[in-house]
Structure formats: structure tokens, C-alpha cells
């Protein structure tokens, strides 16, 4: 907040000056105080770097020729952790200023020659403050927009979660299915060495891969006997329905390929796009194995869970036809050497911990 003290309006900005000549620091401090600015002056550039790292400043006034390091090296270090600090470089003579290319590269906003009167410097400081004020307003607006976007995405995510729970609540035999597919997909992704951002896509994609079943009639979804061709066609619409449900929210754009393509087959005989091989999105190829494994190892209304050896043999048999052979190889290795992690996922879902 601005207020007057002895007739001088104090300005709410923190300025730090770095110059290895204490006389310059003292002169700057007196001059800027008369103009309403509060100055922190430091003569050791290495100390200044640490101070700026641990304390907020709006503006840096920086001498160029200093010991033990020059001003450009100071800026190089500061830019490693602070890209926004407004910097004015001070030089004893314009011929001693760093090249224009260096000034641009280090995002130094301006420089001026030292003078006993400091008039030019004050004009630059006032111009800098105006820029800082404008940037603060822009940052505030961006923060507010970001928060609004996050709130909107959270609300949308919660709505889709409700739809997912509605789908799984219809059929006791598929409860927990999407949670397991999500966790199995993440597990495969980890053993493939995927990044954290990729694993996040697999997580959300797995959770919502069957969201489109909300649009499939219960009479078909819950039917215990064999489906007719027409009924099976209705079931095959669920990837398209799921894609439509998620398409209006940017938060789901990276996950939609999992929802839309998790029933594609590596040999091109799947649906809805009859995509083949690597044309099938990677995350959909991963989710496909996770989805099939959970379907085979879960009790259904028309059959009990299949024995592990039968499931393993089926995945091996379908490698290269239904499944990407490289991903199938990774998953078979998990079954053979890390099956405890599969069991832990199943137990966590059963306990409601996922």
C-alpha cells in the first residue's frame, strides 16, 4: 500500500542494486529514497545471487564490471531460477557494455551509463515499474483464468466419474473393472519406461475407457445369454459414445484415443476404425491388453474367472493378431516375474483403495 512519509510517497516495489563500489550503492540509496523507492544495496555479486534466490525483488540494478564476477555472469545464474526479474544493467561507459546479442539472450530489459545525476536511470526505473505493474496485472488475470479452468475441469471430471460409477453400478460383475484396467495399464506403462505424463494419460484413459456403455441399453448390457448380431452392434457403439461424451472437455483430449480405440486389434480386425499395427494409438494398445486380461480374470454372469494359465496362453496366442507383440511380451514378463504386483492391484481395488 502506498503512503506518505515526510512528504515522500513510498512506492510498494522492492529494488535491489548490486555494485562492488560501496559509494555507488550509497548514492543510489539516497537518490532513490528521495523518489520514494526503498533500495537493498549489495556489493558482493555472489551474495546478491543468493539473496535474489531467497527473497522477492521487483527490479535489479546491476553493475556490469565487477569482481569476482561480471554482471552478465550474475544474470546467467539468476536466469537459471528466475526468468521474470526485471533487470537494468549499469555501465561506466557505453563501450564497456556487453554486446546487444548478450543483452537479448539474458533477457536484460535495459542498460544505461552511470552518471552523478542519475536522471536517466530514474526515467528507466519509472518505465520499468510501469512494465512490472502491467505484467503483475497480466499474471493476476492469468492466475484467475487458470483457477477458473481448473475448477471447470474438476467439475467436469467429477461429472464423468459419476457416469462411470453409474455404468459399473448396473452390473455387479464389472464393478472395479475400470479401476483395474487403469492400474494394469499404468503397470505395463511403467515396465515400458513411459514418462509420468504418459502414465497419467493411461490412468485417466483406463478409468473412462468404458464410459460409453452409459448409452447401451441395460437389456443388452446385462444380458446373460449370447448376444444377437444386432445387440453386439449396439455394444460396439460404446467407444464412439464415449468419445462423444469426452470430446467437449480439453482435459480429456489426450485420453480419447484410449476410449475410442481400445477395441482395435493389431491385425486390423477390431473396431471402430479397423486400425492396424502402429496406426492404433500406443495407449489404446496398452489398455487393450489390460482390458482383456481383467475381463478374463474376472467372474462374469455367464462364466467364472479363467485360470491364470489359460489367460496367459490366450495372451501369448493372440500376440501379433489381437495384441501388439512388443506390449504383449512386456505383459507376459509381468505375469511371469511380477505377478505379485497384479495381485496387489486386484486386492487394492477389492478393498476400495483405488
C-alpha positions as CSV (number, residue, x, y, z in Angstrom):
1,X,0.0,0.0,0.0
2,X,1.3,3.5,-0.9
3,X,1.6,6.0,1.9
4,X,3.4,9.3,2.6
5,X,6.3,9.7,4.9
6,X,7.7,13.2,5.4
7,X,6.0,14.3,2.1
8,X,7.6,11.4,0.1
9,X,5.2,8.9,-1.4
10,X,6.7,5.4,-0.7
11,X,6.3,3.1,-3.6
12,X,5.5,-0.6,-3.0
13,X,8.3,-2.0,-5.0
14,X,11.4,-3.8,-3.9
15,X,14.6,-2.8,-5.7
16,X,18.0,-4.4,-5.3
17,X,21.2,-2.8,-6.5
18,X,24.4,-4.7,-7.0
19,X,27.7,-2.8,-7.4
20,X,31.1,-3.6,-5.9
21,X,31.7,0.1,-5.2
22,X,30.0,0.9,-1.9
23,X,30.0,4.6,-2.8
24,X,27.7,3.9,-5.8
25,X,25.4,1.9,-3.6
26,X,25.2,4.7,-1.0
27,X,24.5,7.4,-3.7
28,X,21.8,5.2,-5.3
29,X,20.2,4.6,-1.9
30,X,19.9,8.3,-1.1
31,X,18.7,9.2,-4.6
32,X,16.0,6.5,-4.8
33,X,14.8,7.2,-1.3
34,X,14.1,10.8,-2.3
35,X,12.0,9.4,-5.1
36,X,10.0,7.1,-2.8
37,X,11.8,3.9,-3.6
38,X,13.3,1.5,-1.0
39,X,16.6,0.0,-2.0
40,X,18.6,-3.0,-0.9
41,X,22.2,-2.5,-1.8
42,X,24.8,-5.3,-2.0
43,X,28.5,-5.0,-3.0
44,X,29.2,-8.7,-3.4
45,X,27.6,-10.2,-6.6
46,X,27.7,-13.8,-5.3
47,X,25.9,-12.7,-2.2
48,X,23.3,-10.9,-4.3
49,X,22.6,-14.1,-6.3
50,X,21.7,-15.9,-3.1
51,X,19.6,-13.0,-1.8
52,X,17.6,-12.9,-5.0
53,X,17.1,-16.7,-4.9
54,X,15.6,-16.4,-1.4
55,X,13.7,-13.1,-1.5
56,X,11.3,-11.4,-3.9
57,X,12.5,-8.3,-5.7
58,X,10.7,-6.4,-8.5
59,X,13.8,-4.8,-10.1
60,X,17.5,-5.4,-10.2
61,X,20.0,-2.6,-10.9
62,X,23.2,-4.3,-11.8
63,X,26.7,-3.1,-12.4
64,X,28.5,-4.8,-15.3
65,X,32.2,-4.6,-14.5
66,X,32.6,-6.2,-11.0
67,X,34.7,-8.6,-9.0
68,X,34.7,-11.6,-8.5
69,X,32.3,-11.9,-11.5
70,X,30.8,-9.5,-14.0
71,X,27.2,-8.6,-14.3
72,X,26.5,-10.9,-17.3
73,X,27.6,-13.9,-15.2
74,X,25.3,-12.7,-12.4
75,X,22.4,-12.6,-14.8
76,X,23.2,-16.1,-16.2
77,X,22.9,-17.5,-12.7
78,X,19.7,-15.6,-11.8
79,X,18.0,-16.7,-15.0
80,X,18.5,-20.3,-14.0
81,X,15.9,-19.9,-11.3
82,X,14.1,-16.6,-12.1
83,X,13.1,-15.7,-15.6
84,X,10.8,-12.8,-14.7
85,X,13.0,-10.4,-12.7
86,X,13.3,-7.0,-14.4
87,X,17.0,-6.2,-14.9
88,X,18.7,-2.8,-15.7
89,X,22.4,-3.1,-16.4
90,X,24.6,-0.2,-15.3
91,X,27.9,0.5,-17.1
92,X,30.7,3.0,-16.5
93,X,30.8,3.7,-20.2
94,X,28.7,2.5,-23.2
95,X,31.8,1.0,-24.8
96,X,32.1,-1.3,-21.7
97,X,28.5,-2.6,-22.1
98,X,28.1,-6.3,-23.2
99,X,27.1,-6.9,-26.8
100,X,23.5,-6.4,-27.7
101,X,23.2,-10.1,-28.5
102,X,24.2,-11.0,-24.9
103,X,21.7,-8.5,-23.5
104,X,18.9,-10.1,-25.5
105,X,20.0,-13.6,-24.7
106,X,19.9,-13.0,-21.0
107,X,16.6,-11.1,-21.1
108,X,18.2,-7.9,-19.7
109,X,15.5,-5.3,-20.2
110,X,17.8,-2.3,-20.5
111,X,21.0,-0.6,-19.6
112,X,22.3,2.9,-19.0
113,X,25.6,4.6,-18.3
114,X,26.4,5.6,-14.8
115,X,26.0,9.3,-14.0
116,X,26.3,11.5,-10.9
117,X,22.8,12.9,-11.6
118,X,21.0,9.5,-12.1
119,X,18.3,11.3,-14.1
120,X,18.4,8.9,-17.0
121,X,18.4,6.0,-14.5
122,X,15.3,7.3,-12.8
123,X,13.4,7.5,-16.1
124,X,14.4,3.9,-16.8
125,X,13.3,2.8,-13.4
126,X,9.9,4.5,-13.8
127,X,9.5,2.9,-17.1
128,X,10.5,-0.5,-15.6
129,X,7.9,-0.1,-12.8
130,X,5.2,0.6,-15.4
131,X,6.1,-2.6,-17.2
132,X,6.2,-4.5,-13.9
133,X,2.8,-3.2,-13.0
134,X,1.4,-4.3,-16.3
135,X,3.0,-7.7,-16.0
136,X,1.5,-8.1,-12.5
137,X,-1.9,-7.4,-13.8
138,X,-1.5,-9.9,-16.7
139,X,-0.2,-12.5,-14.3
140,X,-3.1,-11.9,-11.9
141,X,-5.6,-12.3,-14.8
142,X,-3.8,-15.5,-16.0
143,X,-3.9,-16.9,-12.5
144,X,-7.6,-16.2,-12.2
145,X,-8.3,-17.8,-15.6
146,X,-6.1,-20.8,-14.7
147,X,-8.1,-21.3,-11.5
148,X,-11.4,-21.0,-13.3
149,X,-10.2,-23.5,-15.9
150,X,-9.0,-25.9,-13.1
151,X,-12.4,-25.5,-11.3
152,X,-14.3,-26.2,-14.5
153,X,-12.1,-29.2,-15.4
154,X,-12.6,-30.6,-11.8
155,X,-16.3,-30.2,-12.1
156,X,-16.3,-32.0,-15.5
157,X,-14.1,-34.8,-14.2
158,X,-16.4,-35.3,-11.2
159,X,-19.4,-35.5,-13.6
160,X,-17.8,-38.1,-15.8
161,X,-16.8,-40.0,-12.6
162,X,-20.5,-40.1,-11.7
163,X,-21.3,-41.5,-15.1
164,X,-18.6,-44.2,-14.7
165,X,-19.9,-45.2,-11.4
166,X,-23.4,-45.4,-12.9
167,X,-22.2,-47.8,-15.6
168,X,-20.4,-50.1,-13.1
169,X,-23.3,-50.0,-10.6
170,X,-25.5,-51.6,-13.2
171,X,-23.6,-54.8,-13.2
172,X,-22.0,-56.3,-10.1
173,X,-19.7,-58.4,-12.2
174,X,-18.0,-55.4,-13.7
175,X,-17.6,-53.3,-10.6
176,X,-14.0,-52.3,-10.2
177,X,-13.2,-53.2,-13.8
178,X,-12.2,-49.7,-14.9
179,X,-10.1,-49.2,-11.8
180,X,-8.2,-52.4,-12.5
181,X,-7.8,-51.6,-16.2
182,X,-6.4,-48.2,-15.2
183,X,-3.9,-49.7,-12.7
184,X,-2.9,-52.6,-15.1
185,X,-2.3,-50.1,-17.9
186,X,-0.1,-48.0,-15.6
187,X,1.8,-51.1,-14.6
188,X,2.5,-52.0,-18.2
189,X,3.5,-48.4,-18.9
190,X,6.0,-48.4,-16.1
191,X,7.7,-51.6,-17.4
192,X,7.8,-50.0,-20.8
193,X,9.6,-47.0,-19.3
194,X,7.0,-44.4,-20.1
195,X,7.0,-40.9,-18.6
196,X,4.9,-39.7,-15.7
197,X,2.8,-37.7,-18.1
198,X,2.2,-40.7,-20.2
199,X,1.2,-42.8,-17.2
200,X,-1.3,-40.1,-16.2
201,X,-2.9,-40.5,-19.6
202,X,-3.1,-44.2,-19.2
203,X,-4.6,-43.8,-15.7
204,X,-7.4,-41.5,-16.8
205,X,-7.9,-43.3,-20.1
206,X,-8.2,-46.6,-18.3
207,X,-10.7,-45.2,-15.8
208,X,-13.0,-44.0,-18.5
209,X,-12.4,-46.5,-21.3
210,X,-16.0,-47.9,-21.0
211,X,-17.8,-44.7,-20.2
212,X,-19.7,-45.0,-23.5
213,X,-21.6,-48.0,-22.1
214,X,-23.8,-45.5,-20.4
215,X,-25.5,-45.3,-23.8
216,X,-26.0,-49.0,-24.2
217,X,-29.5,-50.4,-23.2
218,X,-29.5,-52.3,-19.9
219,X,-31.3,-55.2,-21.6
220,X,-28.2,-55.7,-23.8
221,X,-25.6,-54.8,-21.2
222,X,-26.9,-57.2,-18.6
223,X,-28.0,-60.0,-20.9
224,X,-26.7,-63.3,-19.7
225,X,-27.3,-65.3,-22.8
226,X,-25.5,-64.9,-26.1
227,X,-26.0,-61.6,-27.9
228,X,-27.6,-61.3,-31.3
229,X,-25.7,-59.6,-34.1
230,X,-27.8,-56.5,-33.7
231,X,-27.2,-56.5,-29.9
232,X,-23.5,-56.9,-30.5
233,X,-23.6,-54.0,-32.9
234,X,-25.1,-51.9,-30.1
235,X,-22.3,-52.9,-27.7
236,X,-19.7,-51.9,-30.4
237,X,-21.1,-48.4,-30.3
238,X,-19.8,-47.7,-26.8
239,X,-16.3,-46.4,-28.0
240,X,-18.0,-43.8,-30.2
241,X,-20.4,-42.8,-27.4
242,X,-17.5,-42.5,-25.0
243,X,-15.6,-40.3,-27.4
244,X,-18.6,-38.1,-27.8
245,X,-19.1,-37.7,-24.1
246,X,-15.5,-36.7,-23.5
247,X,-14.9,-34.6,-26.6
248,X,-16.1,-31.3,-25.2
249,X,-13.5,-31.0,-22.4
250,X,-9.9,-30.2,-23.2
251,X,-8.8,-32.2,-20.1
252,X,-9.8,-35.4,-21.9
253,X,-8.3,-34.8,-25.3
254,X,-5.2,-37.0,-24.7
255,X,-7.3,-39.8,-23.2
256,X,-9.9,-40.0,-26.0
257,X,-7.8,-42.3,-28.2
258,X,-7.8,-44.9,-25.3
259,X,-11.6,-44.6,-25.1
260,X,-12.2,-44.7,-28.8
261,X,-9.6,-47.3,-29.9
262,X,-9.2,-49.9,-27.0
263,X,-11.1,-52.5,-29.0
264,X,-8.9,-52.2,-32.1
265,X,-6.9,-55.3,-32.9
266,X,-3.3,-55.4,-34.1
267,X,-4.2,-57.3,-37.3
268,X,-6.8,-54.7,-38.2
269,X,-9.9,-56.7,-37.5
270,X,-11.1,-54.7,-34.4
271,X,-13.4,-51.8,-34.1
272,X,-14.5,-49.0,-34.6
273,X,-11.7,-48.0,-37.0
274,X,-10.3,-51.3,-38.1
275,X,-6.9,-49.7,-37.4
276,X,-3.8,-51.9,-37.8
277,X,-0.4,-52.2,-36.1
278,X,1.2,-49.0,-35.0
279,X,-1.7,-47.0,-36.5
280,X,-3.5,-47.9,-33.3
281,X,-2.6,-45.3,-30.7
282,X,0.0,-46.6,-28.2
283,X,-2.1,-46.0,-25.1
284,X,-5.0,-47.9,-26.7
285,X,-2.8,-50.8,-27.5
286,X,-1.7,-50.9,-23.8
287,X,-5.2,-50.6,-22.5
288,X,-6.4,-53.3,-24.8
289,X,-4.3,-55.9,-23.1
290,X,-5.2,-54.6,-19.6
291,X,-8.9,-54.7,-20.5
292,X,-8.8,-58.2,-21.9
293,X,-6.8,-59.5,-19.0
294,X,-9.2,-58.2,-16.5
295,X,-12.2,-59.5,-18.4
296,X,-10.7,-63.0,-18.5
297,X,-9.7,-63.0,-14.8
298,X,-13.0,-61.6,-13.5
299,X,-16.1,-63.6,-12.7
300,X,-18.9,-62.8,-15.1
301,X,-22.6,-63.7,-15.1
302,X,-22.1,-66.3,-17.8
303,X,-18.8,-67.9,-16.5
304,X,-16.3,-68.0,-13.7
305,X,-12.9,-66.3,-13.8
306,X,-10.5,-68.2,-16.1
307,X,-7.4,-69.9,-14.6
308,X,-4.2,-67.8,-14.9
309,X,-2.5,-70.4,-17.2
310,X,-5.4,-70.2,-19.6
311,X,-5.3,-66.4,-19.6
312,X,-1.5,-66.4,-20.1
313,X,-1.8,-68.9,-23.0
314,X,-4.5,-66.8,-24.7
315,X,-2.5,-63.6,-24.5
316,X,0.5,-65.4,-25.9
317,X,-1.6,-66.9,-28.7
318,X,-3.1,-63.5,-29.6
319,X,0.2,-61.7,-29.7
320,X,0.6,-60.2,-33.1
321,X,-3.1,-60.6,-34.0
322,X,-5.2,-59.1,-31.3
323,X,-2.3,-57.5,-29.3
324,X,0.8,-55.6,-30.1
325,X,3.5,-58.3,-29.8
326,X,6.0,-55.9,-28.0
327,X,3.4,-54.9,-25.4
328,X,2.3,-58.5,-25.0
329,X,5.9,-59.5,-24.3
330,X,6.1,-56.9,-21.6
331,X,2.8,-58.0,-20.0
332,X,3.8,-61.7,-20.2
333,X,7.0,-60.9,-18.4
334,X,4.9,-59.1,-15.7
335,X,2.8,-62.2,-15.3
336,X,5.8,-64.5,-15.1
337,X,8.1,-62.4,-12.9
338,X,6.0,-59.7,-11.2
339,X,2.6,-61.3,-10.6
340,X,2.6,-60.1,-7.0
341,X,2.1,-56.6,-8.4
342,X,-1.0,-57.8,-10.3
343,X,-2.4,-59.4,-7.1
344,X,-1.7,-56.2,-5.2
345,X,-3.7,-54.2,-7.7
346,X,-6.6,-56.6,-7.5
347,X,-6.6,-56.6,-3.7
348,X,-6.4,-52.8,-3.6
349,X,-9.4,-52.4,-5.9
350,X,-11.4,-55.0,-3.8
351,X,-10.6,-53.1,-0.7
352,X,-11.7,-49.8,-2.3
353,X,-8.2,-48.2,-2.0
354,X,-8.0,-47.2,-5.7
